[in-house]
Amino acid sequence: MAFQKTLDTTDHGVAVTDAYGTVTSVRSDKNNSRISVEWFASKDARDAGNMSLHTGNYRAPASELASADNPVACAYTWLKTQSDFTGATDV
């Protein structure tokens, strides 16, 4: 599972067309879940071990992810409903 979308800016101050994003962690306590997404220039860049260009951190209500058998898959589904992921495609 991964996303592809254009990033208007990254942690390095540049825009990236068709950036490749993956959920790298999901951590939950009784109230909140924290989801981290790392963005790379491409899947090939990620597979080659290149550093990510941007890390996005998102906070979801724990109840949105708690019942999931696969919290990472549930995080992807939840992220798709967020404004930062408008226009993102599944790759």
Secondary structure, DSSP 8 states (H G I E B T S, - for coil): --EEEEES--TTS--EEEEEEEEEEEEE-SSEEEEEEEEES-HHHHHTT---SEEEEEEEEHHHHTT-SSHHHHHHHHHTTSGGGTT-EE-
